[in-house]
């Protein structure tokens, strides 16, 4: 959703599955480093190693996810008071 394309590409499902299992992630060149780092940490093969999925107090717990540089502009203590952005009108191209 951040980038607009999936991180794993292939001509057939098997090829995509192989890239996932081998963690062959393809990042667009224009991605900021903090975006690539966040995606990389969320796509760890082992669920326990994924950022935000660790046990409370571990280096990859939910607090570590919220502290990631990608979220540096977000004040999580006041987030519930923030109005959501107004969605733009959708115009399909077909």
N, C-alpha and C positions, 0 to 999 in steps of 0.2 A: 504494500500500500504506500510505503514511503517513496519507492522508486518508480513504481508503475509496471514493473515486470517481475516475473519470478526469478529467484536466484539460481535455479537449475533449469537448463534447457537441453532438449534432445529431440530427435526426430520421431522416436517411439518411446512408449512408456518405460520399457526396460532400460533404455539409455538414461532416462531421467532418474530412475531408481538407482542405477549404478553411481551416478554423480552425487546423489544424496548420500548413499552409503559410504562413499569415498570422500565426502565433504568437498567436492570440487565446486566451490561457489564462484560464480561470475558476478563481479560488481561493475556497474557502469563507471567509467572514468570520472564522470562529473560528480560522483557522490562525495560529500564531505567525509573526512576520516571517521568522525564520530558516528555517522550512519553505518558505515561498513563495520565498525567495531561492534555496535549494538546488534546488527544482524548476525554477525559472526558468533557473538556470545549467546544469542537466542537460538541459534541453529546447531548447538553442540549435540553430538549423537546421543550422549548419555543424558537422559532427562534431569538427573540430579545435578549435572554440571551446568545446566542452562541458567543464564542470569535471571534471577528472580525466583528460581525453583529450589534453591538450597534451603537447608534447615535454618531456622531463626538463629541469628548470630554467626552464621557462616559467611564466607567472603562472597557468596553469590545468592544471598537471601533477598527478600523483597526490598529491604532498605538499600541494598547494593544496586538493584534495578533502578530505583528512584534516584539514586545518586549518580547514575551514569551521565556523562557530559551531554548526551543527546537531550536530556530532560532539564538542562541547566536553567532554562527560561521559565520553568514551571514551579510555582509555589504550591506544593501539594497541600499545605495547611489551609490555603484559601481557595483551592480549586473548586470545591463544592459551591462556593459563592459566585463563581465566574459564569457569565452567560455564555452559552455555546455560540459558535459563529453561525451567522445566517447562511443557510445553504444557497448556493447559486442555482439558478434554474437550469435544469438538465435539457440539453438539446442533442438528441442522438444524430449521428452522421448518416444514418441510412433511412 
